[in-house]
């Protein structure tokens, strides 16, 4: 996008570009999302940034009206397979907070200086600044939705000290942490306590076919680990999460949109969620994993425009605007489930799953970690061993081509299974699994994963996949 196009998006308050770029106003010192309802600034006073972190690094503070830190992430990072795209996915997953820039560089296979240079050159901010912006957003959520002490929030958000926390909040929001908490909108209800969970709004852009996603999750739900309850249009998806510092339980509402009584499609907005965490340092990671599971950072406008231009897919896109290609809350777990199949996966939970200290309804276990499954015989044991010793990586920033090659090299792993793991575990929007009844064409790149979803929906196929040792079969 050139500056003329960006300014037109700002002038028209076009929400399609929220998260794709940010604009800052030199005369006010504030940066905003493109759809900010404030008076449109003069063109000569506007500067544009690829990330919120770049705007903050240049000295601008976040708009209190449009909350630019709460927008969906850029869909560009889901598509790109280069070092910048991979770095952005890993920073979102909290790698810099846990392992620092050296840890990020090792995962990328570059030196820390090279990573710093590439991110700064393209995005206007290095990995530390990008992680800092993310920590500030996490802190704001905790300040405005819980009654946790400010000092506890500082460390839960990933800051190294209370002073660093205070300085960052002042720089980003032009308020002290206490002032930011006091500025939170109140609707006659008290803030949540940690025991009651952290309420969240998981933002997405454009139309969102929530019913299709919840149909898929209900079809795949594994007893003890996840469940979907309620009537279609008002369902709740709940599951357990294994996280870097502890465990979690999440509940996400299917929700309804005005004018859509079945809850089939949202026309922009968010999904309501609630997180229960044993360690609040996992908040950022848990949120990012949910965003990948529900494909909330996708750009449905770009997907629908591309696929809708094909005569074969045009009626399918028109019937289901904003159809998503869900990912996985735990990429290693999905890989095991895809290979094992649902029945065997359920037995693995019973035999190896870690029981929750405090079961929550029908949620009783975490899915087994790869190390616990390494003793299993055959292909499943080989997959678990490769995941456990790190020779196969399926994390947010893994190289997708290398990961698929590593999967294909495992005994008992056929290309079709590997392709579905790439699609779901690695969140690749452009996968064409072999052996499909209807071919997924190269003309639909870079959105072939979405094209497959449309073809499946139109064919009336069951929404989920049932992994088998010989591959993944969709029924």
ZAVOFI-602388 format. One record per residue (C-alpha): residue number from 1; residue in three letters; z negated, x, y. Coordinates in steps of 0.02 Angstrom, whole numbers. Each point is the difference from the previous one (the first is absolute). Layout:
<sites>
  pos  code      zz      xx      yy
  NUM   ALA       Z       X       Y
...
</sites>
This chain:
<sites>
  pos  code      zz      xx      yy
    1   UNK       0       0       0
    2   UNK      43      64     174
    3   UNK    -109     -32     153
    4   UNK     107    -146      57
    5   UNK     -27     -89    -166
    6   UNK    -185      38       2
    7   UNK     -21     -66     177
    8   UNK      92    -159     -46
    9   UNK    -121     -24    -146
   10   UNK    -146      23     121
   11   UNK      76    -116     130
   12   UNK      29    -137    -129
   13   UNK    -171      31     -83
   14   UNK      86      18    -168
   15   UNK    -131       5    -139
   16   UNK     129      65    -123
   17   UNK     -29     174      70
   18   UNK    -190      -1      -3
   19   UNK     -48     159     -90
   20   UNK     177      69       6
   21   UNK     -38      79     169
   22   UNK    -127     -10     140
   23   UNK      23       3     188
   24   UNK    -116      67     133
   25   UNK      -7     -37     186
   26   UNK     -26     151     112
   27   UNK     -72    -100     145
   28   UNK    -139     -79    -105
   29   UNK     -33     134    -131
   30   UNK      12    -131    -139
   31   UNK     109      -9    -155
   32   UNK      52    -161     -86
   33   UNK      98     -78    -141
   34   UNK     174     -67      48
   35   UNK     -57    -181     -10
   36   UNK    -144      23     123
   37   UNK     -13    -159     107
   38   UNK     -44      95     159
   39   UNK     120       8     147
   40   UNK     151     107     -44
   41   UNK     -14     170      85
   42   UNK     140      76     101
   43   UNK     122      99    -104
   44   UNK     -31     163      93
   45   UNK    -187      -9     -41
   46   UNK      21     -20    -188
   47   UNK     -12     136    -132
   48   UNK      32     -25    -186
   49   UNK     -92      71    -151
   50   UNK      31      -5    -187
   51   UNK    -185     -15     -39
   52   UNK    -161     -58      82
   53   UNK     -67     176     -27
   54   UNK     139      74     107
   55   UNK     -42    -119     142
   56   UNK    -185      44     -14
   57   UNK      40     186      -3
   58   UNK      94     -24     164
   59   UNK    -156     -74      79
   60   UNK      34    -187     -12
   61   UNK    -132    -124     -59
   62   UNK      28    -153    -109
   63   UNK      33    -167      83
   64   UNK    -147    -119     -25
   65   UNK     114    -150       7
   66   UNK     130      37    -135
   67   UNK    -102     123    -107
   68   UNK     142     119     -43
   69   UNK    -106      86    -131
   70   UNK      -1    -159    -105
   71   UNK     188     -17     -26
   72   UNK      86      18    -170
   73   UNK      50     177     -43
   74   UNK     178      56      24
   75   UNK     114     -46    -145
   76   UNK      85     168      26
   77   UNK    -137      89     -96
   78   UNK      28    -111    -152
   79   UNK     185      46      -4
   80   UNK       0     183      42
   81   UNK     -23     128    -138
   82   UNK      -4     156     111
   83   UNK    -155      99      45
   84   UNK     -38    -104     156
   85   UNK      10    -164     -95
   86   UNK    -107      67    -141
   87   UNK    -126      73     122
   88   UNK     -17    -167      91
   89   UNK     -35     -92    -162
   90   UNK    -132     128     -50
   91   UNK     -84      -1     170
   92   UNK      -8    -189     -12
   93   UNK     -86      18    -169
   94   UNK    -133     111      79
   95   UNK      51     170     -69
   96   UNK     -32      92     164
   97   UNK    -174     -78      15
   98   UNK     -44      52    -178
   99   UNK      92     166     -20
  100   UNK      47      54     175
  101   UNK     170      62      57
  102   UNK       0     141    -131
  103   UNK     -19    -130    -137
  104   UNK     142    -103      72
  105   UNK     110     155       8
  106   UNK     -35      47    -181
  107   UNK      47    -175     -57
  108   UNK     163      10      98
  109   UNK      41     177     -60
  110   UNK      10      70     177
  111   UNK    -111     109     106
  112   UNK    -120     -85     121
  113   UNK      98      75     145
  114   UNK     164     -73     -64
  115   UNK     -77    -172     -20
  116   UNK     -74       8     175
  117   UNK     166      55      73
  118   UNK     106    -133     -86
  119   UNK    -116    -145      41
  120   UNK     -23      53     180
  121   UNK     186      27      27
  122   UNK      48    -171     -67
  123   UNK    -149    -109      40
  124   UNK     -82      83     149
  125   UNK    -164      20     -94
  126   UNK     -63     111    -139
  127   UNK     -98     -50    -156
  128   UNK    -170      16      85
  129   UNK      52    -114     144
  130   UNK      76    -126    -121
  131   UNK    -158      -3    -105
  132   UNK    -105     -13     158
  133   UNK      94    -156      56
  134   UNK     -29     -76    -171
  135   UNK    -186      40       6
  136   UNK     -12     -82     171
  137   UNK      78    -159     -68
  138   UNK    -119      -2    -149
  139   UNK    -147      23     117
  140   UNK      57    -144     110
  141   UNK      11    -115    -151
  142   UNK    -176      46     -55
  143   UNK     -71     -13     175
  144   UNK      74    -171      30
  145   UNK     -23     -80    -171
  146   UNK    -166      68     -63
  147   UNK    -176      31      66
  148   UNK     -10     174     -74
  149   UNK     -88     129     110
  150   UNK     119      97     110
  151   UNK     -51     166     -78
  152   UNK      38     -64    -174
  153   UNK     170     -63      57
  154   UNK      44     171      71
  155   UNK     -13      84    -169
  156   UNK      70    -148     -97
  157   UNK     158       9     106
  158   UNK      21     183     -44
  159   UNK     -61      88     157
  160   UNK     -86     167     -21
  161   UNK    -131     -33     133
  162   UNK     -67    -139     111
  163   UNK      59      96     154
  164   UNK     177       9     -68
  165   UNK      -9    -186     -37
  166   UNK     -61     -44     175
  167   UNK     131     109      85
  168   UNK     141     -73    -104
  169   UNK     -50    -181      29
  170   UNK     -12      30     187
  171   UNK     169      86       4
  172   UNK      90    -130    -104
  173   UNK     -80    -161      63
  174   UNK     -76      51     168
  175   UNK    -166     -71     -61
  176   UNK    -155      68     -82
  177   UNK     -28     -54    -181
  178   UNK    -135    -120      60
  179   UNK     118     -69     132
  180   UNK     139     -20    -127
  181   UNK    -117     -98    -113
  182   UNK     -54    -111     144
  183   UNK     183     -34      43
  184   UNK      36     -73    -172
  185   UNK      56    -183       8
  186   UNK    -133    -120     -60
  187   UNK      37    -171     -73
  188   UNK    -176     -63     -25
  189   UNK     -28      94    -162
  190   UNK    -103     155     -33
  191   UNK      80     162     -50
  192   UNK       7      38    -184
  193   UNK    -127     110     -84
  194   UNK      54     133    -126
  195   UNK     -74    -107    -140
  196   UNK     115    -143      51
  197   UNK     151     114       6
  198   UNK     112      57     141
  199   UNK     120    -134      62
  200   UNK     175      64      37
  201   UNK     166     -63      62
  202   UNK     140      91     -90
  203   UNK     143     -11     123
  204   UNK     182     -18     -50
  205   UNK     159     -21     100
  206   UNK     120    -145     -16
  207   UNK       9    -130    -137
  208   UNK    -103      31    -156
  209   UNK      28     -89    -166
  210   UNK    -183      -4     -48
  211   UNK      24    -123    -143
  212   UNK     122     117     -88
  213   UNK    -121     146      13
  214   UNK    -148    -101     -63
  215   UNK     106     -68    -143
  216   UNK      34     179     -53
  217   UNK    -183      51      13
  218   UNK     -56    -154     -96
  219   UNK     126      38    -138
  220   UNK     -60     181     -15
  221   UNK    -189     -29      24
  222   UNK    -103     101    -124
  223   UNK    -165     -81     -54
  224   UNK    -154      87      64
  225   UNK      98     101     128
  226   UNK      89    -133     102
  227   UNK      23    -188      16
  228   UNK      94    -130     102
  229   UNK     -97    -161      31
  230   UNK      41    -162      89
  231   UNK     149    -113      22
  232   UNK     171      64      50
  233   UNK       6      15     189
  234   UNK    -186      38      14
  235   UNK     -33     129    -134
  236   UNK    -115     150       7
  237   UNK      43     166     -83
  238   UNK    -151     105     -48
  239   UNK     -10     168     -86
  240   UNK    -105     156     -24
  241   UNK      50     166      75
  242   UNK     -36     179     -49
  243   UNK      -9      99     162
  244   UNK     -30     183      48
  245   UNK    -183     -22      48
  246   UNK     -50    -153    -100
  247   UNK      60    -170     -56
  248   UNK      52    -160      83
  249   UNK      38    -183     -25
  250   UNK     131     -84     109
  251   UNK      47    -181      27
  252   UNK     164     -46      86
  253   UNK      47    -177      51
  254   UNK     173     -69     -30
  255   UNK     -22    -108     155
  256   UNK     108    -132      79
  257   UNK     117       8     146
  258   UNK      26    -139     126
  259   UNK     141    -111     -58
  260   UNK      -4      66    -179
  261   UNK    -126    -107     -96
  262   UNK      37      90    -163
  263   UNK     -48     167      75
  264   UNK     167      68     -60
  265   UNK      41     103     154
  266   UNK     -88      73     150
  267   UNK     101      17     159
  268   UNK     -89     155      59
  269   UNK    -185      40      16
  270   UNK    -117      59    -134
  271   UNK     -86     -29    -166
  272   UNK    -188     -26       6
  273   UNK    -100     117    -111
  274   UNK    -179      51     -34
  275   UNK     -54     169     -69
  276   UNK    -163      43     -89
  277   UNK     -19     190     -10
  278   UNK    -137     107     -76
  279   UNK      46     135     127
  280   UNK      72     -46     169
  281   UNK      94     165      11
  282   UNK     126     -82    -117
  283   UNK      49    -135     125
  284   UNK     159      83      63
  285   UNK      59      44    -174
  286   UNK     -36    -174     -68
  287   UNK      94     -84     142
  288   UNK     152     111     -22
  289   UNK       5     -34    -187
  290   UNK      -5    -187      33
  291   UNK     140      18     126
  292   UNK     106      85    -133
  293   UNK     -44    -129    -132
  294   UNK      51    -144     114
  295   UNK     145      97      80
  296   UNK     -67     -40     173
  297   UNK      87     141      93
  298   UNK     175     -56     -50
  299   UNK     130     -46     131
  300   UNK      64    -169     -64
  301   UNK     126     -10     141
  302   UNK      87     160     -53
  303   UNK      -8     -47    -185
  304   UNK      66    -176      26
  305   UNK     136      57     119
  306   UNK      66     127    -125
  307   UNK     -11    -108    -155
  308   UNK      52    -158      90
  309   UNK     165      81      47
  310   UNK      51      -1    -183
  311   UNK      83    -165     -52
  312   UNK     -89       3    -167
  313   UNK    -174      22      73
  314   UNK      20     -97     162
  315   UNK     -56    -170     -70
  316   UNK    -146      82     -90
  317   UNK     -60      84     158
  318   UNK      20    -161      99
  319   UNK    -106     -91    -130
  320   UNK    -138     131       0
  321   UNK     -10      91     166
  322   UNK    -126     140       0
  323   UNK     -10      18    -189
  324   UNK    -104     155     -37
  325   UNK       4     135    -133
  326   UNK    -185      23     -43
  327   UNK     -70     171     -43
  328   UNK    -162      44     -89
  329   UNK    -181      10      54
  330   UNK     -24     147    -119
  331   UNK     162      92     -45
  332   UNK     -71      86    -153
  333   UNK     -70    -163     -66
  334   UNK     168     -86      19
  335   UNK      89     141     -93
  336   UNK    -120     -18    -147
  337   UNK      17    -189       0
  338   UNK     189       7       8
  339   UNK       5     112    -154
  340   UNK    -140     -83     -97
  341   UNK      40    -183      28
  342   UNK    -122    -135      52
  343   UNK     -87     -29    -167
  344   UNK     -32     184     -34
  345   UNK     -51      27     182
  346   UNK    -132    -136     -21
  347   UNK     -66      90    -154
  348   UNK      -6     163      97
  349   UNK    -108     -83     133
  350   UNK    -120     -63    -134
  351   UNK     -11     169     -85
  352   UNK      11     126     142
  353   UNK     -23     -97     162
  354   UNK    -148      44     111
  355   UNK    -117    -150      16
  356   UNK     -47     -47     177
  357   UNK    -183      23      45
  358   UNK       3    -176      70
  359   UNK     137    -110     -77
  360   UNK      76    -123     120
  361   UNK      47    -161     -89
  362   UNK     136      40    -127
  363   UNK      26     174      72
  364   UNK    -100     114    -114
  365   UNK      91     166     -20
  366   UNK     104     134      82
  367   UNK     161      44     -88
  368   UNK     -26     160    -101
  369   UNK      36     164      88
  370   UNK     137     109     -79
  371   UNK    -128     126     -65
  372   UNK     -82    -137    -102
  373   UNK     165     -42     -84
  374   UNK      58     176     -43
  375   UNK     -65     -18    -179
  376   UNK     117    -147     -33
  377   UNK     138      39    -123
  378   UNK     185       0      36
  379   UNK      92     -27     165
  380   UNK    -151     -76      87
  381   UNK    -106     153     -34
  382   UNK     138     113      62
  383   UNK      15     -99     162
  384   UNK    -189      -1      26
  385   UNK     -11     187     -31
  386   UNK     139      37     125
  387   UNK     -84    -109     131
  388   UNK    -171      74     -36
  389   UNK      50     183      13
  390   UNK     108     -27     155
  391   UNK     165      52     -79
  392   UNK      63    -176      42
  393   UNK     -44     -68     172
  394   UNK      22    -182      50
  395   UNK    -100       1     162
  396   UNK      63     -70     165
  397   UNK      89     160      51
  398   UNK      70      54    -168
  399   UNK     180      57      -4
  400   UNK      85    -151     -79
  401   UNK     140      95     -85
  402   UNK    -119     127     -75
  403   UNK    -118    -137     -57
  404   UNK     138     -97     -87
  405   UNK      63     160     -83
  406   UNK    -177      36     -58
  407   UNK     -16    -176     -70
  408   UNK     167      13     -90
  409   UNK     -56     163     -82
  410   UNK    -150     -83     -83
  411   UNK      18     -52    -182
  412   UNK      30    -186     -20
  413   UNK      42     -28     184
  414   UNK     171     -81      15
  415   UNK     100      -2     164
  416   UNK     -30    -185      30
  417   UNK    -189      18      -6
  418   UNK       8     153     112
  419   UNK     106     -97     126
  420   UNK    -125    -142      11
  421   UNK    -143     123      23
  422   UNK      99      82     140
  423   UNK      27    -170      80
  424   UNK    -179     -60     -11
  425   UNK    -113     153      -9
  426   UNK      97     102     127
  427   UNK      53    -149     108
  428   UNK     183      51      -1
  429   UNK     103    -137      84
  430   UNK     163      62     -76
  431   UNK     -12      -4    -190
  432   UNK     131     -68    -120
  433   UNK     -78      -8    -175
  434   UNK     124      23    -141
  435   UNK      33    -141    -120
  436   UNK      -9    -144     123
  437   UNK      96    -158     -50
  438   UNK      80       4     172
  439   UNK      42     171      71
  440   UNK     -90      57     157
  441   UNK     139      72     107
  442   UNK       6     159     104
  443   UNK      67    -107     143
  444   UNK    -176     -71      20
  445   UNK     -79     168      40
  446   UNK    -129      41      63
  447   UNK     -75    -168     -53
  448   UNK      47     -17    -184
  449   UNK    -180     -37     -51
  450   UNK       5    -153     113
  451   UNK     171     -50     -66
  452   UNK     -73       2    -175
  453   UNK    -140    -114      56
  454   UNK     126    -123      70
  455   UNK     104       2    -159
  456   UNK    -155     -27    -106
  457   UNK     -61    -143     108
  458   UNK     170     -84      -3
  459   UNK      12      17    -189
  460   UNK    -167     -85     -21
  461   UNK     -72     149     -93
  462   UNK    -188      19     -14
  463   UNK     -58     100     150
  464   UNK     -86     143     -89
  465   UNK      41     132    -125
  466   UNK     -83      22    -168
  467   UNK      -2     182     -46
  468   UNK      40      48    -179
  469   UNK       1     170     -83
  470   UNK     189     -10      -9
  471   UNK      17     -44     184
  472   UNK     -36    -135     126
  473   UNK      71    -170     -39
  474   UNK       6    -140     128
  475   UNK     -23    -171     -77
</sites>
